[in-house]
Amino acid sequence: MNFLLRPIIFIAMTTCGAMAANSQYKFFTPEGSFAIEVSMENTNLKRLPIYRNEITSLLVVDNYILGGTTATDDSSPFVFTASLSKREVVDILDVSRIVKNQQKISSGFVEGNEGQHYVGTIPQSLNESGHLLAVHLEIEGEIEIRDLGIPVPGEGVYSLTGDDSNETLYGLTYPSGYFFSFDIKSGRAIVFEETVPSDKEVNSLKEQFSLQPDDYLSRALILDSKGNVYGSLPYGKLFCYDSKSESIIELNVDLPFVWGRRSLGQIQCWLKTREGRIYGANRADGQLFEFKAETHQILNLGKPLMFPGIDGLVQGADGKIYGIGGRIKGYTHLFSYDEGEGFIDYGNPQFMMKSPGIEQGIEWRGFQLSTITTSEDRNYIVMGEGESLSQLMVFSITKK
């Protein structure tokens, strides 16, 4: 090595290290933000037990936050509600009371007609099957759940979307990756094998890249304005379920990826804005892109954070897109995107949490946030943690 280069390399490495440390400890504490205690068992109030409270699905219905959890051991998950106005948990329902042997609710909630909200489960073992559940909230936030049945025997429900115009749910299964459509009224499912990776692909992904289904199945699905559904296939490809022909089409388009990391090309989240524009993000490199459904084109908008992954995207009342991303050992950061101002990295959310037993308040940091959603008017953004003791974090958006 040229000895004159050593000081330059050292300075560059030191600068990068300082930037990383600075970014890591940049905190976001907006005025009016708050955290809702969900899982610290320090009172006799409603709380979720440890290791069964990773918040992996979220929706806001009127004044109530609706959440679904994942258990980290062979226990069942929960569906719960929390009040935005009272800032407290309202109701908790153990899913084992409705369906036995389930472990994860990670598909996300789908809004339906007549106050019904739909979600899928992943079972505790490969010998069991995931179910589709219909969730209804009473006036005071109490939870009612109805089991719609098993869409694909021997498979869990990994990702889910829906078309309320024809009361149909669309999903992708775990661990095989079957695509299905499910008629809510009749309970009839149609299963498609075209999205299932071949044995050759699976062996390659596992043997060469040490990847599991969590790493290459589409973590989210999106419905366009024509009723077509989009998701990802292994190695960064996209597929489309054509609702008219009721068939699966592999699109001639690639997800954005960093050279040499095509095998990690997986959709992690989608967002359709109120204007009808579709945005998505890949899991491995955390790049935001816009997807033109009419032409099947992708516009790569860039990487908003220094961390891998973007776990969720929402649109605020101000019209901006907000997202969360980051991985252990990097804390989650919140960012925004706007065509005029580009990306803004706000840092790690740190909100005040007060509840009985901690009246003085705790400045709670969302180190590993896993889900994000908005209130129906988009004035509140709600984030859920994916920890062994997970809380809800809420902040408000000012409308333009």
matplotlib code that plots the C-alpha trace (Angstrom):
import matplotlib.pyplot as plt

x = [0.0, 1.2, 2.0, 0.7, -2.8, -2.9, -3.8, -6.5, -8.0, -7.9, -9.6, -12.3, -13.0, -13.0, -15.4, -17.8, -17.7, -18.5, -21.4, -22.8, -22.6, -24.2, -27.0, -27.6, -28.1, -30.2, -33.6, -37.1, -39.3, -42.0, -44.3, -47.5, -46.0, -46.7, -46.2, -49.0, -47.9, -49.0, -46.7, -45.0, -46.8, -46.4, -50.1, -53.3, -54.5, -54.7, -51.3, -49.7, -47.3, -43.6, -42.5, -46.0, -46.4, -44.3, -46.6, -46.6, -50.0, -51.6, -54.7, -56.6, -60.4, -62.0, -60.5, -59.0, -55.7, -56.2, -53.1, -52.0, -49.0, -46.4, -45.2, -41.5, -42.1, -44.8, -47.5, -50.5, -50.6, -53.1, -55.4, -55.7, -57.1, -55.9, -57.7, -56.0, -57.9, -57.4, -53.9, -54.4, -55.1, -58.9, -59.3, -57.1, -58.1, -56.0, -56.3, -56.2, -59.8, -60.8, -58.1, -55.6, -51.9, -51.3, -48.1, -48.0, -50.3, -48.0, -50.0, -51.3, -55.0, -57.2, -60.2, -63.5, -67.2, -69.6, -66.9, -65.1, -61.3, -59.4, -56.1, -54.2, -52.3, -49.2, -49.3, -46.8, -45.6, -45.6, -48.2, -50.8, -52.6, -53.0, -56.5, -58.2, -59.9, -62.6, -62.2, -65.0, -64.7, -67.6, -68.4, -66.1, -63.3, -64.2, -63.0, -65.1, -63.3, -64.8, -62.8, -63.2, -61.3, -58.1, -57.3, -54.5, -54.1, -50.7, -49.7, -49.8, -51.0, -47.8, -49.2, -52.7, -54.6, -58.2, -60.8, -63.9, -65.7, -66.1, -65.4, -62.3, -59.1, -55.8, -52.8, -49.5, -48.8, -45.9, -43.6, -44.3, -45.5, -48.8, -51.0, -54.7, -57.9, -60.6, -64.3, -65.4, -69.1, -68.7, -65.5, -64.1, -60.4, -58.7, -55.0, -52.2, -48.9, -47.1, -45.7, -44.2, -40.4, -39.1, -37.1, -34.0, -34.6, -35.2, -32.1, -30.0, -31.4, -30.8, -27.5, -25.7, -27.2, -28.5, -31.9, -35.2, -38.8, -38.9, -36.0, -37.5, -41.3, -43.2, -43.8, -46.6, -49.1, -50.8, -54.0, -54.0, -57.0, -58.1, -58.2, -54.9, -52.5, -48.7, -46.0, -42.4, -40.8, -37.3, -34.4, -36.2, -38.9, -42.5, -45.6, -49.1, -52.4, -54.6, -58.1, -59.8, -58.2, -57.7, -54.1, -50.6, -48.1, -44.4, -43.5, -40.4, -39.1, -36.6, -36.7, -33.9, -30.9, -27.2, -24.9, -24.3, -27.5, -30.2, -31.0, -32.2, -34.6, -37.9, -40.8, -41.0, -43.9, -46.2, -48.2, -51.0, -51.4, -54.8, -53.8, -53.5, -49.7, -48.0, -44.7, -42.7, -39.5, -37.1, -36.1, -32.3, -31.1, -34.0, -34.6, -37.8, -39.3, -42.4, -44.2, -46.2, -48.9, -50.1, -46.8, -45.1, -42.2, -40.1, -38.6, -35.9, -36.1, -33.0, -32.1, -33.4, -31.5, -28.0, -29.6, -31.0, -34.7, -37.9, -40.5, -43.5, -44.8, -47.7, -49.0, -49.5, -52.1, -49.4, -49.1, -45.6, -44.7, -43.4, -41.5, -39.5, -36.4, -33.3, -32.0, -30.2, -27.7, -29.0, -31.9, -35.0, -35.2, -38.2, -37.9, -40.1, -40.1, -41.6, -40.9, -40.0, -37.7, -36.5, -35.7, -35.5, -34.0, -35.6, -33.7, -34.8, -38.3, -38.3, -41.7, -43.0, -44.9, -47.1, -49.4, -50.5, -47.3, -45.1, -46.9, -43.6, -43.2, -40.6, -38.9, -39.5, -37.3, -38.5, -35.3, -36.9, -40.1, -41.8, -45.1, -46.6, -50.1, -52.1, -55.5, -58.3, -57.8, -54.0, -53.5, -51.9, -49.1, -48.9, -45.9, -45.6, -42.5, -41.2, -39.6, -40.1, -41.8, -43.5, -45.2, -47.2, -45.7, -47.9, -47.2, -49.4, -49.1, -50.1, -52.2, -50.9]
y = [0.0, 3.5, 5.0, 8.4, 6.8, 5.5, 8.8, 9.5, 6.0, 6.4, 9.8, 8.5, 5.5, 7.7, 10.2, 7.3, 5.9, 9.3, 9.8, 6.4, 7.1, 10.5, 9.1, 6.3, 8.8, 11.3, 11.3, 12.4, 13.9, 16.0, 18.1, 16.3, 12.8, 10.0, 6.3, 3.9, 1.2, -2.2, -4.8, -3.7, -5.7, -3.2, -2.7, -4.7, -3.0, -4.8, -5.7, -8.2, -10.8, -10.8, -12.7, -12.7, -9.1, -8.2, -5.9, -7.1, -5.9, -2.5, -0.5, 2.5, 2.3, 5.6, 6.3, 2.8, 1.3, -2.3, -4.5, -8.1, -9.7, -12.4, -14.8, -15.7, -19.1, -21.8, -19.6, -18.0, -14.3, -11.6, -9.2, -6.0, -2.5, 0.8, 4.2, 7.1, 9.6, 7.8, 6.6, 3.2, -0.5, -1.2, -4.9, -8.0, -11.3, -14.4, -15.9, -19.4, -18.8, -18.7, -20.8, -23.2, -23.6, -20.2, -18.1, -15.1, -12.3, -10.6, -10.3, -6.8, -5.9, -5.4, -3.1, -4.5, -3.6, -3.1, -2.6, -5.9, -6.1, -9.1, -10.7, -13.9, -16.2, -18.4, -21.6, -22.8, -25.8, -27.0, -29.7, -27.0, -24.4, -20.7, -19.1, -16.0, -14.0, -11.4, -8.8, -6.4, -3.6, -2.7, 0.9, 0.9, -0.9, -4.5, -7.1, -9.8, -12.3, -14.8, -17.6, -17.7, -20.9, -22.2, -20.8, -23.2, -26.4, -26.8, -23.2, -20.0, -16.6, -14.5, -11.4, -10.2, -7.5, -7.2, -5.7, -4.6, -4.0, -7.7, -8.9, -10.8, -11.3, -12.1, -13.6, -15.3, -18.4, -19.4, -21.3, -22.3, -19.1, -20.0, -17.1, -17.4, -15.5, -16.0, -15.2, -13.9, -14.7, -18.3, -19.1, -20.5, -20.2, -20.4, -21.4, -20.6, -22.4, -20.0, -17.9, -21.0, -21.0, -24.1, -26.7, -25.5, -21.9, -22.9, -25.0, -22.2, -19.6, -21.9, -23.5, -20.5, -17.6, -19.2, -17.7, -18.9, -18.2, -15.1, -13.7, -14.3, -14.4, -11.2, -9.6, -7.4, -7.3, -4.2, -3.7, -1.2, 0.8, -1.9, -4.7, -6.3, -7.5, -7.2, -8.9, -10.1, -13.4, -14.6, -12.7, -9.4, -10.2, -8.9, -10.8, -9.6, -11.3, -10.2, -9.9, -10.1, -13.3, -14.6, -15.6, -14.9, -13.0, -12.6, -9.0, -8.1, -5.7, -6.0, -4.5, -2.1, -3.8, -3.3, -5.2, -8.7, -8.7, -9.7, -12.8, -10.4, -8.6, -8.9, -6.5, -5.5, -3.0, -1.2, 2.0, 3.4, 7.1, 8.9, 10.2, 6.6, 6.5, 3.2, 3.2, 0.2, -0.7, -3.6, -5.4, -5.9, -2.5, -0.3, 1.6, 3.5, 3.3, 4.4, 1.7, 2.7, 0.0, 1.1, 0.6, -1.8, 0.6, 1.2, 4.6, 4.1, 7.1, 6.2, 5.1, 7.2, 5.7, 4.3, 1.1, -1.9, -2.4, -0.3, -1.9, 0.2, 3.2, 5.5, 8.9, 11.7, 14.4, 16.8, 14.6, 13.4, 9.7, 8.5, 5.3, 3.3, 1.3, -0.2, -3.4, -4.7, -3.4, -0.2, 1.5, 2.2, 5.6, 7.5, 9.3, 11.2, 11.6, 14.5, 15.2, 18.8, 18.3, 14.7, 12.5, 13.6, 11.3, 12.3, 9.8, 7.3, 8.1, 8.9, 9.6, 10.2, 7.3, 7.9, 5.3, 4.2, 3.2, 5.5, 8.8, 10.7, 9.4, 7.5, 8.7, 5.6, 4.9, 2.8, 0.8, -1.9, -0.6, -3.1, -1.7, 1.7, 3.0, 6.1, 7.2, 7.4, 11.2, 10.7, 13.2, 10.6, 8.2, 5.1, 2.8, -0.6, -2.2, -5.7, -6.4, -8.8, -5.8, -3.8, -0.4, 1.8, 5.2, 8.0, 11.5, 14.0, 15.4, 19.0, 19.1, 21.4]
z = [0.0, -0.7, 2.7, 1.6, 1.2, 4.8, 6.5, 3.9, 4.3, 8.1, 8.0, 5.7, 7.9, 11.0, 9.3, 8.2, 11.8, 13.2, 10.7, 11.7, 15.4, 14.9, 12.9, 15.4, 18.3, 16.5, 18.2, 16.9, 19.6, 18.0, 20.0, 21.0, 20.5, 22.9, 23.6, 24.7, 27.2, 25.8, 27.4, 30.6, 33.3, 36.1, 36.9, 37.0, 33.8, 30.4, 29.2, 26.8, 28.2, 27.4, 24.3, 22.8, 22.0, 18.9, 17.1, 13.5, 12.1, 12.7, 11.6, 13.0, 13.1, 14.2, 17.6, 18.1, 17.2, 16.1, 16.5, 15.9, 17.5, 16.9, 19.7, 19.8, 21.4, 20.8, 22.2, 20.5, 19.4, 20.4, 18.7, 20.8, 20.7, 22.2, 22.4, 20.7, 22.9, 26.2, 25.3, 26.8, 25.9, 25.7, 24.9, 24.4, 22.8, 22.8, 19.3, 20.7, 21.9, 18.2, 16.5, 18.1, 17.3, 15.7, 16.3, 14.0, 12.8, 10.4, 7.2, 8.0, 8.3, 5.3, 5.6, 4.3, 4.1, 7.0, 9.6, 9.0, 9.0, 7.8, 8.8, 8.3, 10.7, 10.5, 12.6, 15.2, 13.1, 9.5, 10.5, 11.1, 8.8, 8.9, 9.0, 7.7, 10.5, 10.3, 13.1, 14.1, 16.7, 19.0, 19.9, 22.9, 21.2, 22.2, 19.8, 18.0, 15.8, 13.4, 11.8, 8.0, 7.6, 6.0, 2.5, 1.7, 3.9, 5.4, 4.7, 6.7, 5.5, 4.9, 3.1, 2.4, 0.5, -0.6, -3.0, -1.1, -4.4, -4.9, -1.3, -2.2, -0.3, -2.0, -0.2, -0.4, 1.7, 4.0, 3.6, 0.0, -1.6, -3.1, -4.3, -3.5, -4.0, -1.3, -1.7, 1.6, 1.1, -0.1, 1.7, -1.5, -2.3, -5.6, -5.4, -7.9, -8.1, -10.5, -7.6, -5.9, -6.3, -8.1, -6.2, -8.1, -7.0, -3.4, -3.2, -4.7, -2.3, 0.7, -0.3, -1.9, 0.0, 3.3, 2.7, 4.2, 3.0, 5.1, 3.0, -0.5, -0.3, -1.0, 2.4, 1.0, -1.8, -3.4, -5.4, -8.2, -9.4, -11.9, -9.3, -10.2, -7.5, -7.4, -5.4, -5.7, -6.8, -5.8, -7.3, -7.5, -10.0, -9.8, -10.6, -11.4, -10.7, -13.6, -12.2, -15.6, -16.8, -13.2, -14.1, -12.8, -15.0, -14.4, -15.3, -17.3, -14.6, -11.8, -8.3, -7.5, -6.0, -5.1, -7.4, -6.1, -3.9, -6.5, -4.4, -1.6, -4.0, -2.0, -1.6, 2.0, 1.8, -0.5, -0.3, -2.5, -1.9, -1.9, -5.4, -6.5, -6.9, -5.8, -3.9, -2.7, -0.9, -1.1, 2.1, 1.7, 0.7, 1.8, -1.5, -2.1, -5.6, -7.5, -9.5, -12.5, -12.7, -16.1, -17.8, -15.3, -14.9, -11.7, -10.8, -8.2, -5.8, -3.8, -0.3, 2.5, 5.4, 6.0, 7.3, 5.3, 5.0, 5.0, 7.2, 6.3, 4.4, 5.0, 3.7, 6.2, 6.1, 4.7, 1.6, 2.5, 2.5, 5.9, 6.5, 9.1, 8.5, 10.3, 11.6, 14.7, 15.4, 14.0, 15.7, 13.7, 12.0, 10.7, 7.4, 5.0, 1.2, -0.8, -4.4, -3.6, -0.6, -1.2, 1.8, 5.5, 8.1, 11.4, 13.6, 16.2, 17.6, 21.3, 22.8, 26.3, 27.9, 30.9, 32.6, 36.0, 37.8, 35.7, 36.2, 36.0, 32.4, 30.6, 27.4, 25.4, 22.3, 19.5, 18.8, 16.7, 15.2, 12.9, 11.7, 10.8, 10.0, 10.0, 11.4, 8.9, 8.5, 8.3, 11.1, 13.4, 12.5, 14.7, 14.9, 16.7, 18.1, 17.2, 20.6, 23.5, 25.3, 22.6, 22.9, 20.5, 19.4, 18.1, 16.6, 14.8, 11.3, 10.3, 7.2, 4.4]

ax = plt.figure().add_subplot(projection="3d")
ax.plot(x, y, z, "-o")
ax.set_aspect("equal")
plt.show()
